[in-house]
Amino acid sequence: MKTAQRETKLQTTQGKHRPIPLGPRFLRAFQFASKMHTGQARKASTIPYIAHLMGVASLVLEAGGDEDLAIAALLHDVVEDCGGAPVLAEIRKQFGNRVAKVVEGCTDSDTYPKPPWRKRKEKYLQHLKHADADTRLVSAADKLNNVRSILSDYRQIGEFVWERFNGRRVGTLWYYRALNDEFLRDPPNRVSRDFDLAVRELELLADSASVAGQST
């Protein structure tokens, strides 16, 4: 009797946790992103850039995002890195207005050459203050994936990691702290909590390295 009750309870619980449906649009978005980013790699590595996009999409889905937001995660850098406004128009045509709006909201520049780094980042931080929840979730997932990569590389090569960033040490730490403060204005979610932890860990590592350098 107890076994039957447990099985019934398990079946009921499983029925409440059905996976978010991902259909042909998601596959087309993956293929689109993979094609557009062909030949691109993560900073100072041989890791194909699509790995970052898959990581961001995974974080969005794990946080409860739907197919549109997972697609936007896959495409969030394609306007900035692969062609600007014409590419955004193509995204809108193929994947709809909601996806295009999030991709646009995650883009800090769609022109080449890009404006100066600090100016772009300050402008993006101001933009985030008024961005909708969809954009803020995908943006936070993007930044979480990025800061986790920085942490991993920092543990391996230390202070040399800052050389690969336009903002170098001071600017990069400022930017991630400012992003964290902004995302913490929202009700906490899986992504924002993990981002907060990752930024704090990066700051601790950087502070420890600074103290060690001053004592030598």
N, C-alpha and C positions, 0 to 999 in steps of 0.2 A: 504493500500500500504506500509506504513512504517513498519507495523507489519510483512508483508511478507518479506521485505528487511532485517529486524532484524533476522528473522528465517533463511533466506538464509545465512547471515553472520555467525550466530551461528553454523550452520551445517558445513560451510567451515572451521571455526576455530577448531571445534571438530575433523574434519577429519585430521587436521595437528598435532593433539596431541594424537596419538594412543599409547596405553601402550606398554612398552617394552615386547616382548613375553617371557614368562617363560614356558618351557615345561617339559616333563618327566625327563630330565637331572637334572633340578633344584630340583625336588622332590627327585630324587635319591641322590643328594648331601646332601639335608637336612637329609634324613634318614641315610646316611653314617656318617655325622657329629654327629647326635644325638646318634647313636650307639657307635661311637668311644669315645665320651665324657661322656658316661653313668657313673653316680656316681660322676662326677666332678661338683664343684660349684665355683661361683665367690669368690674372696678373702674374708675371714672372714664373710661369709654369707651362707644362705641356698638357694640362687638363683641358679637354674640349669645353668650350663655353656652355654648351648645352647642359653640362653637369650642374652648373649653377641654376639654370632655369628649371631643371627637373627638381632640384632641391627646394626651390621656392614654391613650386606647385605642390610638392609634398607637404610642406609646412602649411600652406593654405588649406589643403584638404584635411589635414589633421586638426586644424582649428575649426572645422565645420563649414568651410567655404564650399560653394556649389560648383557646377561645371563651368559657368561663366567666369568665376573668379580663378579657377584653376587654369583656364585658357588664358586669362589676362596675366597670370603669373608666368606662364610659358612665354608670353609675348612682351613682357613689361620693358625689355631693353631694346626691342627691335626698332622702334622709332628713333631712339637716341643714337644707336650704334649702326643702323643699317639703312638710312635713307631719309629720315625726317618726315615731313608732312605728307608726302605722297604715300609713304608706307602706312601712316595712320589712316589715310583714306581707304587703302586696301583692306586694312584690318576691319574697319567699319563695314565695308561691303561684304566681307567674308564671314565675319563673326558677330556683327551687330553693334548697336550703339552702346550697350552697357559695357561690353568688353573694351571697345575703343575708348570710352570715357575713363576707365581705370588705367589703361595703358598710357593715355595722355597724362593722367594724374600722377603717374610714376616716372614721368620723363622730366628731367631737369634742364634739358636743352635739346632742340631739334634742328639746330643750325651748325654749320661748320665753316670756320673753326669755332669751337665752343667758347663762350665767354670765360673770363678768368675764374679759376676754381672757387675761390672764397665767395665771389659774387654769386655764382651759380648755387652754391650750397645755402647761402643766406636766403636767396630767393625761394629755393625749394622748401626750406623750413617755414617761411611765411605762407607758402601755398598749402602746406600740410595743415596749418591751423584751420583752414576752411574746407578741407577735402572731406568727402563723404566717407562713410564707414567702409565701403567696399575698397576704395583706394587706400585708406589707411591700413587695412588688413594686409593687402598685397605689398604695400610699401614696407610695412613692419617685417613681413616674412622675408622680403628681399634683403633688408638690412640685417636681420638675424642671421641669414645664411652667410652674408659677407663677414660679419664680425666673428662668427665661428671659424671661418677660414683664416682670418687674421690671427685669432687665438692659436689655432693649430700651427700656423707658420711661426708665430712668435715663440712658441715652446721649442721649436726646432732651430731657429736661426737668431732669436733674440732681437736686439735693437736694429739689426740690419733690415728688418721687415718694413720699417718706415720709409726706406729709400724708394720703394715702389709706388708710393702714394704722392700725389701732387701736394697734399696738405702736410706731408711729412709727419713727424711725431705730434707736434703741438696741434696742428690743424686737424689731423685725423681724430685725435682724442676729443678735441672740442666738438667736432661734428657728431660723433657718436653719442657723446653726452647730451648734446642739444636734441638729437633725435629721441633719445631715451626719455628726456624730460617731456617732450611733446607727446610721445605715445602713452606715457603714464597719465595723461589727462583723461584717457578713455577708461571705461570700466575694464578691469584686468581680464585678459584672456590668455590662452596658452602661449601665443606668440609674444605678446608684450611682457609677460612674466619671464620667459626665457631670454628675451632680449635684455631686460634689466639685469638679469644674472650675468649674462655674457659681457655686457659693458662694464659692470662692476669688476668682474674678474680681469678684464683687459686693463682697467685702470690700476688695479692692485699690482699686476705684473709690471706695468710700466713704472709705477711709483717705486717698486722694489728695485728695479734695475737702476733707476735714477739715484736712489740712496746708496746702492752698491757702488755706483760710479763715483759718487762724491766722497766715499770713504777710502777709495784706492789712491 
